[in-house]
Amino acid sequence: MSLRAFVYPTPEGGRGVTARGSGYWTLRFEPTRNKNLAHVLIQDIAVSLDPLRIPFDIDRDGMLECLEVEGLQLSARDFDLKRSGGEYDLRTGYITLNLFFAVRPDFLPLPPKRGAAKAIPFEIKERGWLDFATGNFKTDAGSWTVPDGPLAGLSIVADQTGEIGREECYATMTLGVGIYTASLMGTPPSKAPKKIWICPGTLIVLLWESTNSGTYQVDIQPQLGTCKASGSQTIPDASNSALKAIQKNQTFTADTTGGVCVAAHDEVNVYVVSEGDEVAQTATYEPEYKFWTAQLPDHTYDKKIRVAQVIIDSGKADSITHPRWRVDHIYSSTPTGTEIPALNNWTLASKSHTLPGEYRFTPRLASGQSLPSGEQNRKVYFRLRVGCKG
């Protein structure tokens, strides 16, 4: 059977992605006291999802990160087969199925903790139709939201469809974007950023790859139009006057066209920085070095962008509470250190510096003072006030 699910970062929707895959199940139908109803047992089941990237605010900083899920596979041992099952109406073909399963969150960028990561429980309620005569089936699960845990709020709308012995195929489309730097070279589209921040006119690269069946192409908008199934393109391009430098925020979309498989779509965003814009980031604790760190790669953040001020925000459940810090910015030039005397107050950088690089946060402690208990398990939520002036 073919699987499809629409995954959204919140119950209210927002920018979602389409997850696709395939699988099978072995169903057993048993009689009930009602001659028109059969009890449905799931004897075996397996699911395989295609690689996908899910937008989700994993660190709860108000900005969507990208969760990369590479080839997720579930087998019968991941399902609670005793609880799973449903009913089938022999007259109408209407079928209901409740599926209970758990997924290990190995794909989540969580800080290292003792012991194995706790599996995330899912409960999917399938409703639909099954025609024994033709072998056709179609079900959908409505919408379901993860109630708690690291994926709390993630919303899923799923359906399964197909014909026994015949599977519908789905195209794939992956679009990435990056700033033209040495660190981007050799990066496949699946590993390239989905969002970048640049100064006006900075050279960027679009990278894409797709799969389909039959004769097909890719349509990339704006500016590029019809393209080959995979490739890359710098913008601006001196050899093509139509590909002009980007001067304002831009969303690029890519869609497969033609072919025999269901079309696929992807998109990326380019943000052009103005003076006084803010960039929010999160630093996590490095137990080996005893400081909090955040990495901002130069193929995602333009090195022409300059940082003028920094602020550490508090107020989140897992925010650090210690008030005094030193932040060191490390890039290719001499490190820049800035003392931050208090939380929730903008502090001028001791010296204007480029945006990309490593940010190291070290607590400032008086003689004999120690950090509050559990501080190492908390995060440094910080913002940088930036611009493109020298």
N, C-alpha and C positions, 0 to 999 in steps of 0.2 A: 504494500500500500504506500501511497505517497502522503507525506506529512507536510503541513504548512502551519505556521503560527506567526501572528503579528505581535511583536514584543515592544512594549512602551515603557519609558522610564518612570511614569507615574500613572495612577488610575485615571487622571484627567487627560492622559494622552501625551501630547508632545511629539518630538521627533522619534519615530519608531523604526524598526527594521523588520524584514520578513525572514523568518527562519524556515529553512526547508530541509527535508531529509526523506528517509524511507524506513520501512520496517515491516514487521509481520506480526500477526497474533494467531494463536490457535484457540478457537472458541468451542466450548461444549455447551449444548443446549439440553436442559433437563426439564421434564414435565412438572407442572405445578397443579394445585387444586383447580385452578381456572384453566379449562381446556384451551382457551385462546391465548394464554400466556405461557412462555417458557422462561425458565431461569437460565441466565447466561453465566458460565464460569470461564475464566481466562486460565487456560492450562499452560500456555507459553506465550512469551512476548519479547520482542527485541526492537530497539529504535536506534537509528543512526542519523545524527544531524550533520549537515554540511557545515564547514567552518563559517563563522559569522562574527561580526563585531557589534556589540550591543551598547548603545549610549545609556549611561546610568551614573547617577551621582553616588559613587561608592564611598567617598570619604565625607559626604554630607556637607560640602563646602559651597553648595549652591550652583556648582558648575558640573556639567556632564563629562564624565571620563569615558574611556572606551574599554569595555570588557571583551577581550579576545577569547572566543570559545573555539578551540581547534578539535574538530572531529569528535564531538561528544557521542558516546555510545552507551546505551543502557541495555541490560539483559534482564531475564526473569528474576535474577537475584536482587535487582534494584527495586523490584515491585513487591508490594504486599499483596500476593495473589489471593490470600484468604479473605481480605477485606474488599478486594477489587471484584467487579462483576456487575450484573444488571439484569434487565428483563427484555424480552423480545415478544412483540405482538404478532402472532401468527396470521391474523387477518389483514392487518394494515402494513406490516413490515417495519413498524416503528421500533427502534431499539434504543435503550438507555444503558450506559456503562459508566461506572465510577472507577477511576484509576488512582491508586495510591502508590507513590514511589518517592525515592529520595535521590538527590544528586550531590555528589561530593564537590565542594566549592574550590577545587584545585585551580580553577582558572581565575579566581579573584585575587587582586593585588593586596592581600591582607598582610599586616605585620606578622613576623614569625612568632608563634606561641608554642608553649609546650603541648605535646600530645597531638593527635591527629585532628585535622579540621572536622568539625561536626557537619554531617550531611544535612542538606536543606530539604525538608519535606514538601512535596507537592500533592495537590488533590485536584484532579481534572474530571469534570463531569461531562461525558459525551452524550449527545442527543442527535438522532438522525434516522436514516432509513437503510435497510438492507433487503435486497431482492434476491431470494434464493434462486429464482428461475434464470435470471440473467447474470448473476454474480456481481451486479453493481452495488456499490455502497457509498454513502456520503454521510458524514457526521460533522458536527461542530460542537465546540465546548463553551460557547458564549465567552464571557470574560472572567478571568480569575486573577486575583492580586495576592502576591506573596505577603502573608500577614506580619511576619517578624523575621529577625535574623539579618545578616548582611545584605540580603536582597529585598528587604521589606519595601513595599511600594511598587516593585516591578510588576507590570500587568501583562497578561498573556491572553490572546484570543486565538484559539487553534481550531483547525479542522483537518479531517482525513477524507480522502476521496480516491476513487479508482475503480477498476474492474478486475476481478480475480483473473490473473494471468496476463493482465495488461496494465502497465504503469505509466502514468503521465510524467513527462520529463520537464525539468525546470532549468532555464538558463541561469547562469551566475554572472554577477557584475561587481567588480571591485575597483573603486576609484580612490586614489590616494593623492596627496599633495605635499610638497615640501619646498623649503627654501634651497636654492641652488648652492649647496656647500659640500665640502669633502665628506662630511658625515652622512650625507644622503646617498652618496654614490653606492650602487649595488643593492640598495634597499628595494625589495619587491613591493608592489602596490599594497599587498595585504599587511605589510609592516609599516607603511608610510603613514604620516599623520592624517587625520580627518579635518583638523583645524590648524591654521597657522596664523601668526601675528607678524605683520610686516610694516615697514615705512613705505610711503608712496613710491612706486616705481621699482621696488626690489624684484630681482629676477627669481621667479618661482618655476617649479616643474610639476606638471600633472602626470601621474602614472596610472595606467589602467590595464586590467586583464579581465577576460570573460570566457565563458564556455557556453556552447549551444550545440544544436544539431542541425545539419543542413547549411544552406548559404545564408550568412547573416553578417551584420556589421554592428558598430556601436555609434550611437549619436551622443555627442558631448556638447552641452550648451552652457553658457554662450560661447561664441567665437569659433569653436573648433568644427562643429557640425559632424558630418559622417566620417568615421575613422575605422581603422582596422580593428580586429578583435582584441589586440593587445598593443601597447606602445607607450610612448612618453612624448611630452611636448613642453618646451620651455616657453614662458611668457614673461616679457616680450620676446619676439623672435625677429632678429634683424633681417631675415630672408622673407618674412611675411608681414607686410605692413598692416594687415588686418588684426594681427595679434599684438595689441598695444599693451603697454605697461599698466598695471592695475593701480588705480588712484583712489578707489573707494571700496567698501566692503562688497564682497562678491561670493555668491554661491554657484558652484559648478555642479551640473548634474550629468549622469551618464546612464543611458538606457540601451539595452540590446534591441535591435530591430531585425526583422526577418527571422529565418530559421523556423524550426518546427516546435521548439520548446516554449513554455510560458516565459514571457519577457521578464527581465530583471532590471533593477534600478539601484543606483547608489549616488551619493553626493558628498561634497566636501565644502568647507567654508574658509575663505580668506578674509581676515580682519585687518583693516588698515588703521594704524594707530594715529590718534590725534593727541595734541598736547594736553596733559592732564588726565588721560585715560588711566584706568586701574586694571591691573592683572592680578587675579587671586590665585594663590598657590597653597600647598600643604607640605609641611616638612615632617618626617617621621624619625623616630629615635634609632640611632645606630649603636647598639650595645657595645660593639667592639671598640668604637672610638669615643663613645660617651658624648655625642652631640646629635642634634636633629639636623637632617639634611633634605634638600630638595634639588633635583636635577632638571634644568631647563635646557634642552638640546638646541643647538644653533640651526638645525634644519626645521625647527618648529617656531622658534622665536628669533626674529631678525636681530643680528648683532648691531645694526644701526640704531635700534631702539635704546634710549638712555633712561636710566633709573634716577629719579630725583629724590624720592621719599619712600619710606617703608613704615608699615604699621602692623603690629601683631594684634589680632582680634581675639577676644574671649567671648564667652557666652554659650558656646556649644557644649554639649554634654561631655565631649572628650577633649575640650580645649585645655591647653596648659594653664596653670594658675600662678606660677612663679612670675613676679612682675618685671625683673630686670634681666636683660639679655644682651649679648653681642652677636651680631650677624656678620659673617665674613663671606664676601663674594669672590669666587675664584673662577677665572677664565684664563685666557692666554696671557694676559698682562699681569701686572703686580696686583696681589689681592687687595681688596678694599674692605676695611673693617668699620662698622658703625655700632655705636653704643645705643641701646634702646632702653631708656630709663623707666618706662611704664607701658602697660598694656593699653590698647584702645586709643593711642595718641600717635599722630603722624610725627615721624622723626626725619629730619633731613639726612640724606646719605652724606657721610663724611667727605665723599668725593663722587661726582657723577660717574656712573659706570654703565657698561653695556648690559642688556637684559639677560641674555643666555649665560649659562654657566652653572656652577654649584653654589648653593646657599647653605652655609653651616650656621646653626644657631646654638650658642653655648650659654648656659645660665650663668649669671653673675652672682656669686655667693660671698657674703661677708665671712670673716674668719669664724670658724666653728659652725657656720650655718649649713644646713643640708636642704635638699629639695623636699617638697611635700611628698608624702607617701603616695606611690603609684604614678608619679609624674612621668616616669619613663614610658608608661602605657598611653600617655596622652599625645596629642599632635599640636604642632605649631601652625595655626592658620594665619597666614599673612597676606598682605596686599602690597603691591608695588605701584607707585604713581610714576607714569612714564610719559615719554614724548619722543619726538624724532629730531629735536634740535641738538646741535653739537655741544 
